[in-house]
């Protein structure tokens, strides 16, 4: 076997002939030289093969999953894609894996390089934006041969570059130059990719506290433990819990995380039995109904997914539940959040494990088993490769899980991700395009005037409740509000009608079954069990009665009260702890329910603050209202009519930021000496202008900024601290993690 080459392996024609002479004999080598004229040598051997020196054989540009030499592992041509053809998005951390080969005479150690990043402007001009060094350990071993699965399945076999999210957008051209330790060049290779689509993970958090029993399944004769009193998680906790979703989904690195009102106080344990295989429990359905009401009070926005974040330690049977546009699970459970918001995007389960009814369109990527992700995935925080033969789609119930080709494609230009295009055409063309699509600025969200018409809020009567086995409806809430009328579910054959004095129909809407998806098993497809429903009836006038009708006739009726609801004398007083005490006087029937809404744009749009209130006031916790001048109003529901109060103005003081560490996570185990991502969640803060962010590892400051990369410390236990200072105060967070030495080390050890 030829010896390994540790010096400069760049062989020119004479060098190669000298090595060939050793193997064949000088006379044979001379005859080879005679039949290889210089031009043939340069054009045929040097430019086409270059098999005697170090060269880059490919560049994989990946953000979570990507095609690269797909024919090497996918047996069905229909499943394959061209290299780097999986859509890349703007503003997302991107890895460039450079595949390197050595000469036929031996392995070359210490191959390194640099990555030149350019962006196209004005449609034709390329400008430099960055020159990057490789990630730790910074070198790779260039082998003559390496099988596809081994090389692709471990980043230690490639030279890896990380392109920061703020750099990666637009039409991007990247050129890698391979060098040795003395910066002598081996080879260059260029790839151009399209990252003109920008998408954003948009979560509207409903933060839930718990004060109730330790279990719904008390055993007779055994003393019941004292009740639990668990504080609600923070908005930063929601952002930290979304870290896996931000890495796996085709979205930019910076999500939009906002709070839909004050803490939702919950008192029922969620470990009661499922109502059916794959569905949720009765208490879970009641919680989902409360979350649905909060979403409705918030306008039922279609550009976000609502997420009920539960405190750690709450009694759970089903780990998480979700319906279209809304999910819920415990703070810190990153995998369940990714799964449940998938239901929020309208995705079914995929066929693996106890998944119940599954998506019939999910493909089988041959030669892999059902629910395979179909290509090699990459976790950009750790460099872990998710191989398709052992990794399942995140909507399945087989593990480990990651983003699949199928779900990735479905998330591209999804309305709840607010897709926007960032083309590099001249500004005049952009203005002409804007003029072409301009409409009157009457859409509540977002500010772009040509956004989807289904986001317009309409005056509706929202009717929510449960249909019990046998078809008996139970109405839980009736509220007249302004909201988007989009509902994700299926029609049931029942109709909700607003009727006049003579019984005539003034307005009606279908009763929609809100299909619940219970984490841990299948979908709620059992027609014999109870289910949640909602209907949006146009609010054309007060009317005399509301009815629910089916084939068998009238199933439920509620008549208008003799006196409509009233609410007045609203006050709002700031507390010393940053909370706001809202009080009112009202007349709203025997079982009133009150909602509180807020606006900062003069009443053009209203956000939810509190729902499900039954008394004459509520304390709105700090963080539920934005800082500055806010107007509040109270909605009083009597089960048929809704009264709206006059607004009251309150000045909400600025507060210290709420912060969390997104990576590494607490108690995580990482390889020593590798690239370590430090990633902070600082919602609502303009990082760089308003905040100073420092990272302290084992007592030593190691980095600054919302995101940084350092070399993972030596094997052992470590403590990481995040310190944030703004003009409004200071905040801190910390995690502990462990590093371990990997046997054999990196490729170069």
C-alpha positions as CSV (number, residue, x, y, z in Angstrom):
1,X,0.0,0.0,0.0
2,X,1.3,3.5,-0.8
3,X,2.4,5.6,2.1
4,X,0.2,8.4,3.5
5,X,1.2,11.8,2.3
6,X,1.7,14.5,5.0
7,X,3.3,17.2,3.0
8,X,2.2,19.0,-0.1
9,X,0.5,16.3,-2.2
10,X,0.0,18.6,-5.2
11,X,1.5,16.5,-8.0
12,X,2.3,17.9,-11.4
13,X,2.9,15.7,-14.5
14,X,6.5,15.1,-13.7
15,X,5.9,14.3,-10.1
16,X,3.2,11.8,-11.0
17,X,5.4,10.1,-13.6
18,X,8.2,9.8,-11.0
19,X,5.8,8.0,-8.6
20,X,4.5,5.9,-11.6
21,X,8.0,4.9,-12.5
22,X,8.5,3.5,-9.0
23,X,5.5,1.2,-9.6
24,X,5.9,0.3,-13.3
25,X,9.6,0.8,-13.9
26,X,11.3,3.8,-15.7
27,X,11.0,2.4,-19.2
28,X,7.2,1.9,-18.9
29,X,6.9,5.4,-17.4
30,X,8.8,6.9,-20.3
31,X,6.5,5.2,-22.8
32,X,3.5,6.6,-21.0
33,X,5.0,10.1,-21.2
34,X,5.5,9.7,-25.0
35,X,1.9,9.0,-25.5
36,X,0.6,11.7,-23.3
37,X,1.3,15.0,-25.0
38,X,1.2,18.1,-22.8
39,X,-2.2,19.3,-24.1
40,X,-3.8,15.9,-23.7
41,X,-2.4,15.7,-20.2
42,X,-3.7,19.1,-19.2
43,X,-7.1,18.9,-20.8
44,X,-7.9,15.3,-20.1
45,X,-6.1,14.3,-16.9
46,X,-5.6,17.5,-15.0
47,X,-8.9,19.2,-15.6
48,X,-11.2,16.2,-15.8
49,X,-9.9,13.8,-13.1
50,X,-7.0,15.3,-11.0
51,X,-7.0,11.9,-9.3
52,X,-3.5,12.3,-8.0
53,X,-4.0,15.3,-5.7
54,X,-6.4,16.8,-3.2
55,X,-9.7,17.9,-4.6
56,X,-13.2,18.9,-3.6
57,X,-15.7,16.5,-5.0
58,X,-18.8,18.2,-3.8
59,X,-20.4,20.8,-1.6
60,X,-23.6,20.1,0.4
61,X,-25.4,23.3,1.6
62,X,-27.8,22.2,4.3
63,X,-30.0,23.8,7.0
64,X,-31.7,20.7,8.3
65,X,-32.1,18.2,5.3
66,X,-30.7,18.2,1.8
67,X,-30.1,16.2,-1.3
68,X,-26.5,15.3,-2.1
69,X,-25.7,12.5,-4.6
70,X,-29.1,11.1,-4.0
71,X,-28.6,8.3,-6.5
72,X,-26.1,6.8,-4.2
73,X,-28.7,5.7,-1.7
74,X,-32.3,6.3,-3.0
75,X,-33.3,3.4,-5.3
76,X,-36.5,5.1,-6.7
77,X,-35.5,7.8,-9.2
78,X,-38.8,9.6,-8.3
79,X,-37.5,10.2,-4.7
80,X,-34.2,11.8,-5.8
81,X,-33.4,15.4,-6.2
82,X,-30.5,17.3,-7.7
83,X,-27.7,18.3,-5.3
84,X,-28.8,21.2,-3.0
85,X,-32.3,21.2,-4.5
86,X,-34.1,21.2,-1.2
87,X,-35.3,24.8,-0.7
88,X,-33.1,26.9,1.5
89,X,-34.5,29.9,3.4
90,X,-33.0,33.3,4.3
91,X,-31.7,34.1,7.8
92,X,-31.1,30.6,8.9
93,X,-27.8,29.0,10.2
94,X,-26.4,27.1,7.2
95,X,-23.7,24.4,7.1
96,X,-21.6,23.9,4.0
97,X,-20.1,20.4,4.0
98,X,-17.1,20.1,1.6
99,X,-16.4,16.5,0.5
100,X,-12.7,16.0,-0.1
101,X,-10.7,13.4,-1.9
102,X,-6.9,12.7,-1.7
103,X,-4.6,11.2,-4.3
104,X,-4.6,7.6,-5.4
105,X,-1.2,7.2,-3.7
106,X,-2.3,7.9,-0.2
107,X,-4.3,9.8,2.4
108,X,-3.5,13.4,3.0
109,X,-3.7,14.8,6.5
110,X,-4.3,18.4,7.6
111,X,-6.5,19.6,4.7
112,X,-8.1,22.9,5.6
113,X,-9.5,25.8,3.6
114,X,-11.6,28.9,3.5
115,X,-15.1,29.7,2.2
116,X,-15.8,32.9,0.3
117,X,-19.4,34.0,0.5
118,X,-20.8,36.4,-2.1
119,X,-24.3,37.8,-2.7
120,X,-25.9,39.0,-5.9
121,X,-27.2,42.6,-6.0
122,X,-29.1,44.4,-8.8
123,X,-29.7,41.1,-10.5
124,X,-26.1,40.7,-11.9
125,X,-23.4,42.0,-9.6
126,X,-21.7,39.7,-7.1
127,X,-20.3,41.3,-3.9
128,X,-18.2,39.7,-1.1
129,X,-20.0,39.4,2.2
130,X,-17.8,37.1,4.3
131,X,-14.7,34.9,4.2
132,X,-15.1,32.0,6.7
133,X,-12.8,29.5,8.4
134,X,-13.9,25.9,8.9
135,X,-15.5,24.7,12.1
136,X,-13.4,22.9,14.8
137,X,-11.2,20.9,14.4
138,X,-10.6,22.9,11.2
139,X,-9.0,20.2,9.2
140,X,-10.1,16.9,7.5
141,X,-8.3,13.9,6.2
142,X,-8.4,13.6,2.4
143,X,-8.7,9.9,1.6
144,X,-8.4,8.3,-1.8
145,X,-11.7,6.4,-1.3
146,X,-14.5,6.4,1.3
147,X,-17.9,4.8,1.0
148,X,-20.9,7.1,0.6
149,X,-22.8,6.1,3.9
150,X,-19.7,6.5,6.0
151,X,-18.7,9.8,4.6
152,X,-22.1,11.4,4.5
153,X,-23.1,10.0,7.9
154,X,-20.5,11.8,10.0
155,X,-19.3,15.5,9.7
156,X,-15.9,14.3,10.8
157,X,-15.3,13.1,7.3
158,X,-16.0,16.5,5.7
159,X,-14.6,20.0,5.9
160,X,-17.4,22.0,7.5
161,X,-18.2,25.7,7.4
162,X,-21.0,27.5,9.2
163,X,-22.6,30.5,7.4
164,X,-24.2,32.8,10.0
165,X,-27.9,33.5,9.6
166,X,-27.4,37.3,9.2
167,X,-25.1,36.5,6.2
168,X,-27.2,33.8,4.5
169,X,-29.9,35.5,2.3
170,X,-30.6,36.3,-1.3
171,X,-28.8,34.6,-4.2
172,X,-25.7,33.3,-2.6
173,X,-22.5,32.1,-4.3
174,X,-19.9,30.2,-2.2
175,X,-16.4,29.2,-3.2
176,X,-14.3,26.9,-1.1
177,X,-10.5,26.9,-1.5
178,X,-8.8,23.9,-0.1
179,X,-5.3,24.5,1.4
180,X,-2.7,22.9,3.5
181,X,-1.4,24.2,6.9
182,X,0.9,26.6,5.0
183,X,-2.0,28.0,3.0
184,X,-0.8,26.5,-0.2
185,X,-3.8,25.8,-2.4
186,X,-5.0,22.4,-3.6
187,X,-8.3,23.1,-5.3
188,X,-11.4,25.4,-5.5
189,X,-15.0,24.6,-6.0
190,X,-18.1,26.9,-6.3
191,X,-21.8,26.4,-5.7
192,X,-24.7,29.0,-6.1
193,X,-27.9,28.6,-4.1
194,X,-31.2,30.5,-3.8
195,X,-32.1,31.8,-0.4
196,X,-34.6,34.4,-1.4
197,X,-37.5,33.0,0.7
198,X,-37.7,34.2,4.3
199,X,-40.1,32.4,6.7
200,X,-40.7,32.9,10.4
201,X,-41.8,30.6,13.1
202,X,-44.6,32.7,14.6
203,X,-45.9,31.4,18.0
204,X,-48.5,33.2,20.1
205,X,-48.0,31.9,23.6
206,X,-50.8,31.2,26.1
207,X,-48.9,30.7,29.4
208,X,-50.7,28.4,31.7
209,X,-50.4,28.1,35.5
210,X,-51.6,25.2,37.6
211,X,-53.2,25.0,41.0
212,X,-54.9,21.7,41.6
213,X,-54.8,18.0,42.5
214,X,-51.7,15.9,41.9
215,X,-53.7,13.4,39.9
216,X,-57.1,12.7,38.4
217,X,-56.7,9.0,39.3
218,X,-56.8,8.9,43.1
219,X,-56.8,5.5,44.6
220,X,-59.5,4.8,47.3
221,X,-58.0,4.3,50.7
222,X,-54.7,6.0,49.9
223,X,-54.2,9.6,51.2
224,X,-54.2,12.2,48.5
225,X,-51.0,14.2,48.3
226,X,-51.3,18.0,48.8
227,X,-52.3,20.0,45.7
228,X,-49.8,21.5,43.4
229,X,-49.3,25.2,42.9
230,X,-47.1,25.7,39.7
231,X,-46.3,29.1,38.3
232,X,-46.7,29.7,34.6
233,X,-43.6,29.5,32.3
234,X,-42.3,32.7,30.7
235,X,-42.2,33.9,27.2
236,X,-38.5,33.1,27.1
237,X,-39.3,29.6,28.2
238,X,-41.6,29.3,25.1
239,X,-38.8,30.5,22.9
240,X,-36.3,28.1,24.5
241,X,-38.8,25.2,24.1
242,X,-39.0,26.1,20.4
243,X,-35.3,25.6,19.8
244,X,-35.6,22.2,18.0
245,X,-38.4,23.6,15.8
246,X,-36.2,26.6,14.8
247,X,-33.4,24.2,13.9
248,X,-35.5,21.6,12.0
249,X,-38.1,23.8,10.2
250,X,-37.4,25.9,7.1
251,X,-37.6,29.2,9.1
252,X,-35.2,31.9,9.9
253,X,-33.2,31.8,13.1
254,X,-35.2,34.5,14.8
255,X,-38.8,33.6,15.5
256,X,-41.7,35.8,16.5
257,X,-42.8,35.0,20.0
258,X,-45.6,37.0,21.6
259,X,-47.9,36.5,24.5
260,X,-51.7,36.2,24.0
261,X,-52.7,37.8,27.2
262,X,-52.4,37.1,30.9
263,X,-51.6,33.7,32.5
264,X,-54.4,31.2,32.0
265,X,-55.1,29.7,35.4
266,X,-55.9,26.0,35.2
267,X,-57.1,23.7,38.0
268,X,-57.8,20.3,36.5
269,X,-55.2,17.5,36.3
270,X,-54.5,16.3,32.8
271,X,-53.7,12.7,33.6
272,X,-57.3,11.4,33.2
273,X,-57.9,8.7,30.6
274,X,-58.1,9.3,26.9
275,X,-61.5,9.4,25.5
276,X,-60.4,7.3,22.5
277,X,-57.3,5.8,21.0
278,X,-55.3,8.7,19.7
279,X,-57.5,11.5,21.1
280,X,-57.2,13.6,24.2
281,X,-58.8,13.2,27.7
282,X,-61.9,15.0,28.9
283,X,-59.8,17.4,31.0
284,X,-57.5,18.0,28.0
285,X,-60.5,18.9,25.9
286,X,-61.7,21.4,28.5
287,X,-58.2,23.0,28.5
288,X,-58.2,23.1,24.7
289,X,-61.6,24.8,24.8
290,X,-60.2,27.4,27.2
291,X,-57.2,27.9,24.8
292,X,-59.6,28.1,21.9
293,X,-61.5,30.9,23.6
294,X,-58.3,32.8,24.2
295,X,-57.4,32.4,20.6
296,X,-60.9,33.6,19.5
297,X,-60.6,36.7,21.8
298,X,-57.2,37.3,20.2
299,X,-58.8,37.5,16.7
300,X,-58.2,33.8,15.7
301,X,-55.2,35.0,13.8
302,X,-54.2,32.8,10.8
303,X,-50.6,34.1,10.5
304,X,-49.5,32.4,13.8
305,X,-49.8,29.1,15.7
306,X,-51.2,29.5,19.2
307,X,-49.4,27.4,21.8
308,X,-50.5,26.7,25.4
309,X,-47.3,26.3,27.4
310,X,-47.8,24.3,30.6
311,X,-45.6,24.4,33.7
312,X,-43.3,21.5,34.3
313,X,-44.7,19.1,36.9
314,X,-48.3,19.4,35.9
315,X,-50.1,16.0,36.1
316,X,-50.0,14.6,32.5
317,X,-51.2,11.4,30.8
318,X,-51.1,12.5,27.2
319,X,-47.8,14.5,26.8
320,X,-49.4,17.0,24.5
321,X,-52.5,17.8,22.5
322,X,-53.3,20.0,19.5
323,X,-55.9,21.1,17.0
324,X,-55.6,23.1,13.8
325,X,-53.7,26.3,14.5
326,X,-53.2,25.5,18.2
327,X,-51.0,23.1,20.3
328,X,-50.1,22.6,23.9
329,X,-47.5,20.8,26.0
330,X,-45.1,21.2,28.9
331,X,-42.4,23.9,28.9
332,X,-39.0,22.4,27.9
333,X,-40.4,19.6,25.8
334,X,-38.9,20.6,22.5
335,X,-39.8,17.4,20.6
336,X,-43.5,17.6,21.6
337,X,-43.7,21.3,20.7
338,X,-42.3,20.5,17.2
339,X,-44.9,17.7,16.9
340,X,-47.9,19.7,18.2
341,X,-47.3,22.8,16.1
342,X,-47.2,20.4,13.2
343,X,-50.8,19.7,13.9
344,X,-51.2,23.4,14.1
345,X,-50.0,23.6,10.5
346,X,-52.6,21.0,9.5
347,X,-50.4,17.9,9.4
348,X,-51.5,14.4,10.3
349,X,-49.4,11.7,11.9
350,X,-47.1,9.7,9.7
351,X,-47.2,5.9,9.5
352,X,-44.9,4.6,12.1
353,X,-45.5,3.4,15.7
354,X,-49.0,3.6,17.3
355,X,-50.0,6.5,15.1
356,X,-53.6,5.6,14.5
357,X,-55.0,7.2,11.3
358,X,-52.1,8.5,9.3
359,X,-51.4,10.7,6.3
360,X,-52.1,8.6,3.2
361,X,-49.9,10.8,1.0
362,X,-46.7,10.3,3.0
363,X,-44.3,8.6,0.6
364,X,-42.0,5.6,1.2
365,X,-38.5,6.5,0.4
366,X,-37.0,3.3,-0.9
367,X,-35.0,1.4,0.3
368,X,-36.0,2.8,3.7
369,X,-38.9,1.8,5.9
370,X,-42.2,3.8,6.2
371,X,-41.9,7.3,7.8
372,X,-38.2,7.6,6.9
373,X,-37.1,11.2,6.5
374,X,-35.9,10.3,3.0
375,X,-32.5,12.1,3.1
376,X,-29.6,12.8,5.4
377,X,-30.6,15.4,8.0
378,X,-28.2,17.7,10.0
379,X,-28.7,19.4,13.4
380,X,-26.8,22.6,12.9
381,X,-26.4,23.2,16.6
382,X,-24.5,19.9,17.2
383,X,-23.4,18.7,13.8
384,X,-25.3,15.4,14.4
385,X,-26.2,13.7,11.2
386,X,-29.7,12.1,11.1
387,X,-29.4,9.1,8.7
388,X,-32.6,8.2,6.7
389,X,-32.3,4.5,7.5
390,X,-32.7,5.2,11.2
391,X,-34.6,8.5,11.5
392,X,-38.4,8.9,11.3
393,X,-40.5,11.9,10.4
394,X,-41.3,14.1,13.4
395,X,-45.0,13.6,12.9
396,X,-44.7,9.9,13.5
397,X,-44.3,7.9,16.7
398,X,-41.0,6.2,15.9
399,X,-37.7,7.6,17.2
400,X,-35.3,9.3,16.7
401,X,-37.2,12.0,14.7
402,X,-36.3,14.9,12.4
403,X,-37.6,17.0,9.5
404,X,-38.5,14.9,6.4
405,X,-38.4,15.9,2.8
406,X,-42.2,15.6,2.7
407,X,-42.9,17.9,5.6
408,X,-40.2,20.3,4.6
409,X,-41.8,20.7,1.2
410,X,-45.3,21.3,2.8
411,X,-43.9,24.0,5.1
412,X,-42.5,26.0,2.2
413,X,-44.8,29.1,1.7
414,X,-47.1,28.0,4.5
415,X,-49.4,30.9,5.4
416,X,-48.7,30.6,9.2
417,X,-45.0,31.1,8.6
418,X,-45.5,34.5,6.9
419,X,-43.5,33.8,3.8
420,X,-41.7,36.7,2.1
421,X,-39.4,36.9,-0.9
422,X,-36.2,38.9,-0.9
423,X,-35.2,39.2,-4.5
424,X,-32.3,41.3,-5.7
425,X,-34.1,43.0,-8.5
426,X,-33.7,46.8,-8.8
427,X,-36.0,48.8,-6.4
428,X,-38.0,50.3,-9.3
429,X,-39.1,46.8,-10.3
430,X,-40.1,46.1,-6.7
431,X,-42.1,49.3,-6.6
432,X,-43.9,48.4,-9.8
433,X,-44.8,45.0,-8.4
434,X,-46.1,46.6,-5.2
435,X,-48.3,49.0,-7.2
436,X,-49.7,46.0,-9.2
437,X,-51.0,44.3,-6.0
438,X,-51.8,47.3,-3.8
439,X,-55.2,47.3,-2.1
440,X,-56.7,49.5,0.6
441,X,-54.9,49.1,3.9
442,X,-57.8,47.4,5.8
443,X,-56.1,44.2,6.8
444,X,-55.4,43.8,10.6
445,X,-52.2,41.7,10.3
446,X,-49.5,41.9,9.1
447,X,-48.7,45.4,7.8
448,X,-48.1,44.4,4.1
449,X,-51.3,45.6,2.3
450,X,-51.5,42.6,-0.1
451,X,-51.5,39.9,2.6
452,X,-54.1,37.2,2.7
453,X,-57.8,38.3,2.7
454,X,-58.8,35.5,5.1
455,X,-56.9,37.4,7.9
456,X,-59.6,40.1,7.9
457,X,-61.5,40.1,11.2
458,X,-65.3,39.8,10.9
459,X,-68.0,40.3,13.5
460,X,-69.1,36.8,14.5
461,X,-70.9,34.9,17.2
462,X,-68.4,32.3,18.4
463,X,-70.0,29.1,19.7
464,X,-67.8,26.5,21.3
465,X,-68.5,23.3,23.2
466,X,-68.5,19.5,23.2
467,X,-70.6,17.0,21.3
468,X,-71.1,14.0,23.6
469,X,-71.5,10.4,22.5
470,X,-74.9,10.0,20.9
471,X,-74.7,13.4,19.3
472,X,-75.8,15.6,22.3
473,X,-74.2,19.1,22.1
474,X,-73.1,21.0,25.2
475,X,-72.4,24.6,24.6
476,X,-69.6,26.0,26.8
477,X,-69.1,29.6,25.5
478,X,-71.0,32.0,23.3
479,X,-69.2,35.3,22.5
480,X,-69.7,38.0,20.0
481,X,-66.3,39.2,18.8
482,X,-64.2,40.3,15.8
483,X,-62.1,37.4,14.5
484,X,-60.9,35.6,11.4
485,X,-63.4,32.9,10.5
486,X,-60.9,30.2,9.4
487,X,-61.4,26.9,11.3
488,X,-59.2,23.9,10.8
489,X,-61.4,20.8,11.2
490,X,-64.2,19.0,9.4
491,X,-67.9,19.7,9.1
492,X,-70.2,17.5,11.1
493,X,-73.6,17.9,9.4
494,X,-74.8,20.0,12.3
495,X,-75.7,23.7,11.9
496,X,-75.7,26.6,14.3
497,X,-78.3,29.2,13.5
498,X,-79.2,32.7,14.7
499,X,-83.0,33.0,14.5
500,X,-85.5,35.9,14.6
501,X,-88.7,36.3,16.6
502,X,-90.6,34.2,14.2
503,X,-88.0,31.4,14.1
504,X,-86.6,32.5,10.7
505,X,-82.9,32.0,10.1
506,X,-81.0,35.3,10.2
507,X,-77.6,33.7,9.8
508,X,-76.1,30.3,10.2
509,X,-72.8,28.4,10.0
510,X,-71.6,24.8,10.0
511,X,-70.6,23.3,13.3
512,X,-66.9,22.3,12.8
513,X,-65.3,19.4,14.7
514,X,-62.0,20.5,16.0
515,X,-60.0,17.3,15.5
516,X,-57.7,16.8,18.5
517,X,-54.4,15.1,18.3
518,X,-53.1,13.5,21.5
519,X,-49.4,13.1,21.8
520,X,-48.3,9.5,22.2
521,X,-50.8,7.8,19.9
522,X,-52.9,8.4,16.8
523,X,-55.5,10.9,15.7
524,X,-58.9,11.6,17.1
525,X,-60.9,9.9,14.4
526,X,-63.4,8.0,16.6
527,X,-67.0,9.2,15.9
528,X,-68.3,7.3,19.0
529,X,-66.5,9.6,21.5
530,X,-67.1,13.2,22.5
531,X,-65.3,15.9,20.6
532,X,-64.8,19.7,20.7
533,X,-66.5,22.0,18.2
534,X,-66.7,25.6,17.2
535,X,-68.8,27.6,14.9
536,X,-68.6,31.2,13.6
537,X,-72.1,32.6,12.9
538,X,-72.2,36.0,11.2
539,X,-73.2,38.6,13.8
540,X,-75.9,40.3,11.7
541,X,-78.1,41.4,14.6
542,X,-79.0,40.4,18.2
543,X,-81.7,37.9,17.2
544,X,-84.1,36.0,19.4
545,X,-82.5,32.5,19.7
546,X,-79.5,30.4,18.9
547,X,-80.0,26.8,17.8
548,X,-78.0,23.7,16.9
549,X,-79.8,21.6,14.3
550,X,-79.2,18.2,12.8
551,X,-81.1,15.7,10.7
552,X,-83.2,14.8,13.7
553,X,-84.2,18.4,14.2
554,X,-83.3,20.9,16.9
555,X,-80.7,19.6,19.3
556,X,-80.0,22.7,21.4
557,X,-81.6,26.1,21.8
558,X,-80.8,29.3,23.8
559,X,-83.1,32.3,23.8
560,X,-82.1,35.9,24.2
561,X,-82.3,37.2,27.8
562,X,-84.9,39.8,28.7
563,X,-82.1,42.3,29.5
564,X,-78.9,42.3,27.4
565,X,-75.5,42.3,29.1
566,X,-74.0,45.5,30.4
567,X,-70.5,46.4,31.6
568,X,-69.2,49.8,32.8
569,X,-67.0,51.6,35.3
570,X,-63.8,49.9,34.1
571,X,-60.6,50.8,36.0
572,X,-57.0,49.7,35.5
573,X,-54.3,50.3,38.2
574,X,-50.7,49.4,37.8
575,X,-49.2,47.3,40.7
576,X,-45.7,47.6,42.2
577,X,-44.7,44.2,40.8
578,X,-45.5,45.3,37.2
579,X,-49.0,43.7,37.1
580,X,-52.2,45.6,36.3
581,X,-55.4,45.3,38.3
582,X,-58.5,45.6,36.1
583,X,-61.9,46.0,37.7
584,X,-65.4,46.6,36.4
585,X,-69.1,46.5,37.2
586,X,-71.4,44.4,35.0
587,X,-74.8,42.8,34.6
588,X,-74.5,39.7,32.4
589,X,-77.0,37.0,33.4
590,X,-76.7,34.2,35.9
591,X,-73.4,32.7,34.6
592,X,-71.4,35.6,33.1
593,X,-68.0,35.3,31.5
594,X,-65.7,38.2,30.9
595,X,-62.9,38.8,28.5
596,X,-60.3,41.6,28.5
597,X,-58.7,42.9,25.4
598,X,-55.9,45.5,24.7
599,X,-54.9,47.8,21.9
600,X,-52.0,50.1,21.1
601,X,-53.3,51.3,17.7
602,X,-56.4,53.2,18.7
603,X,-58.7,50.2,18.5
604,X,-57.8,49.1,15.0
605,X,-56.7,45.7,16.3
606,X,-57.4,44.1,19.6
607,X,-55.3,41.4,21.4
608,X,-56.5,39.0,24.1
609,X,-55.5,39.8,27.7
610,X,-57.8,37.6,29.7
611,X,-60.6,35.1,29.1
612,X,-62.8,32.8,31.2
613,X,-63.1,35.4,34.0
614,X,-66.2,35.0,36.1
615,X,-65.8,37.7,38.8
616,X,-65.7,41.5,38.7
617,X,-61.9,41.8,38.1
618,X,-58.6,40.2,37.1
619,X,-55.0,40.9,37.9
620,X,-53.0,40.9,34.7
621,X,-49.5,39.7,35.3
622,X,-46.4,41.5,34.2
623,X,-45.4,40.6,30.7
624,X,-49.0,40.1,29.5
625,X,-49.2,43.8,28.3
626,X,-46.6,45.6,26.2
627,X,-44.7,48.5,27.7
628,X,-46.1,52.0,27.0
629,X,-49.6,53.4,26.6
630,X,-52.2,50.7,26.4
631,X,-56.0,50.9,26.1
632,X,-58.1,48.1,27.7
633,X,-61.7,47.1,27.3
634,X,-63.9,44.4,28.9
635,X,-66.3,42.1,27.0
636,X,-69.2,40.8,29.1
637,X,-70.9,37.6,27.8
638,X,-74.2,36.4,29.1
639,X,-74.4,33.3,26.9
640,X,-76.2,35.1,24.1
641,X,-75.3,38.7,23.9
642,X,-71.9,40.5,24.5
643,X,-71.5,44.0,25.9
644,X,-68.3,46.0,25.2
645,X,-67.1,48.6,27.7
646,X,-65.6,51.9,27.1
647,X,-61.8,51.8,27.0
648,X,-59.5,52.7,29.8
649,X,-55.9,53.8,29.4
650,X,-53.0,52.6,31.4
651,X,-49.2,53.2,31.2
652,X,-47.3,49.9,31.5
653,X,-43.8,50.4,32.8
654,X,-40.8,48.9,31.0
655,X,-39.4,45.8,32.7
656,X,-36.2,43.7,32.7
657,X,-36.0,41.2,30.0
658,X,-37.0,37.5,30.3
659,X,-34.1,35.3,29.1
660,X,-33.4,31.7,28.6
661,X,-30.7,29.5,27.0
662,X,-31.8,27.7,23.9
663,X,-28.5,25.7,23.4
664,X,-27.0,23.9,25.1
665,X,-29.9,22.5,27.1
666,X,-29.7,21.5,30.7
667,X,-28.0,18.2,31.4
668,X,-27.0,17.7,27.7
669,X,-24.0,15.6,26.8
670,X,-21.7,16.9,24.0
671,X,-18.4,15.9,22.4
672,X,-15.3,17.6,23.9
673,X,-13.3,19.7,21.4
674,X,-16.1,20.0,18.9
675,X,-17.9,23.2,17.8
676,X,-20.3,24.3,20.6
677,X,-23.2,26.7,19.8
678,X,-24.2,29.2,22.5
679,X,-27.7,30.4,21.7
680,X,-29.8,32.8,23.8
681,X,-33.5,33.6,23.9
682,X,-34.1,37.3,24.6
683,X,-37.7,38.0,23.4
684,X,-38.7,41.6,22.8
685,X,-35.2,43.0,22.9
686,X,-33.3,44.6,20.0
687,X,-30.1,42.7,20.5
688,X,-27.0,44.7,19.6
689,X,-28.6,48.0,20.1
690,X,-30.6,47.7,23.4
691,X,-28.9,44.8,25.1
692,X,-25.5,43.6,26.2
693,X,-25.2,39.8,26.2
694,X,-22.3,37.9,27.8
695,X,-21.6,34.2,28.1
696,X,-19.6,32.8,31.0
697,X,-18.3,29.3,30.9
698,X,-16.9,27.8,34.1
699,X,-16.3,31.2,35.5
700,X,-14.6,32.7,32.4
701,X,-16.2,35.0,29.9
702,X,-16.0,33.2,26.5
703,X,-18.3,35.0,24.1
704,X,-20.8,37.8,23.5
705,X,-24.0,38.2,21.6
706,X,-27.3,36.3,21.1
707,X,-25.5,33.5,19.2
708,X,-21.8,32.5,19.4
709,X,-19.7,29.4,18.6
710,X,-16.8,28.3,20.7
711,X,-14.8,25.1,21.1
712,X,-16.4,22.7,23.5
713,X,-14.3,22.4,26.7
714,X,-12.4,19.3,27.8
715,X,-14.3,16.2,29.1
716,X,-16.2,16.8,32.3
717,X,-19.1,18.7,33.9
718,X,-19.5,22.4,33.0
719,X,-21.6,25.4,34.0
720,X,-22.7,28.0,31.4
721,X,-24.2,31.3,32.4
722,X,-26.0,33.9,30.2
723,X,-25.9,37.5,31.5
724,X,-28.1,40.1,29.8
725,X,-28.2,43.8,30.6
726,X,-30.6,46.3,29.1
727,X,-31.6,49.8,29.9
728,X,-34.6,48.4,31.8
729,X,-32.6,46.0,34.0
730,X,-30.5,42.8,34.2
731,X,-31.4,39.1,33.8
732,X,-29.5,35.8,33.9
733,X,-30.0,32.2,33.1
734,X,-27.8,29.1,33.5
735,X,-27.4,25.5,32.5
736,X,-25.1,22.6,33.3
737,X,-23.8,20.2,30.6
738,X,-21.3,17.5,30.2
739,X,-18.6,16.9,27.6
740,X,-17.1,13.5,26.8
741,X,-14.1,12.5,24.8
742,X,-15.1,10.6,21.7
743,X,-13.1,7.5,21.2
744,X,-10.7,8.0,18.3
745,X,-11.3,11.7,18.4
746,X,-11.8,13.7,15.2
747,X,-10.7,12.7,11.8
748,X,-7.3,14.3,12.5
749,X,-6.6,12.8,15.9
